[in-house]
């Protein structure tokens, strides 16, 4: 068996849990197996490190923050390797730099440029379990970088793609469900889901798997298994793969929820394209990936551009617009505290009437919705955050989720 396994922070929260994960690995490992373990930082270590940095001042350089945060994963992999060795399992820990992850220069949201697995493969040939620090790499200037939220998922899938192996993601949830069971307790477990559906759900708020990791998995055909840490029965989890079960009467596979949304409307912009180009260049410079873009044109050659972004990105954008030579003169309206609900399913590609049903249900429940976007396999709407639970329950019941 050759496999990459990733364990999340809740699975490695303390020494006892690290010991339990090590015992689990030792229990299934057989001689000749190739096993790579990717580990996240222990428990809430990352949040604690960020808080420590902010105690020293609000101005925290991203380069130094990356160097600080990377220590969380390094601590976890070293402890897990020690636990494995004490169980008689030969193991070696490796940082992002040692495991050959070369990234772009963007601190806090770097992207992987290449992976040199030569050293990893040498350790595997020696019969060792390789324990890699997730979430991190090194840029071409030699600086430590981090891959952003969910970066350990990206590390795991990327190394699996490079080795040509399957990837197993272990966390504190049993599987992928049709929606968040904390909001809708009757949500159904999904045995399998396609890469495209998982990418849509992840990119629109489902936190169980990072979007970039699914993108890599699809590109390199890496089969992903998601399940609860230490659970040995694979039937209880969910597989993310090319093929899935498609039931024509069920066009919607699941609903994702994102509470992190603000809508911007820039009114009175010149409709000559120059101001719009400058706006989106500014967004690109800030590395803001906007969603739900719309444009309304008026008779006086003016227009309104509306788009959504995360609440965190909105903080940087507010400052940038205020200091911009052209955009600072334009009327900017911001609507924060919104949630995005995204209905996803490959069946939407051929089904009709899904949008009409969604809007009818929301209208019946008296739920106001704002911007709308669609793709071949999804429909997303923004609603007021205090109405999201009511909306999710109504939509799940209507679509049999």
Helices and strands as residue ranges (DSSP letters): E 2-7, G 9-12, H 15-28, E 34-39, H 45-55, H 62-86, E 91-94, E 101-103, E 112-115, H 118-125, E 129-133, E 136-139, E 144-146, H 151-163, E 166-171, E 192-194, H 195-203, H 211-220, E 224-228, G 234-236, E 238-241, E 254-270, H 274-285, E 291-297, E 302-309, H 311-322, G 327-329, E 331-344, G 346-349, H 354-364, E 369-375, E 378-384, G 385-387, H 388-399
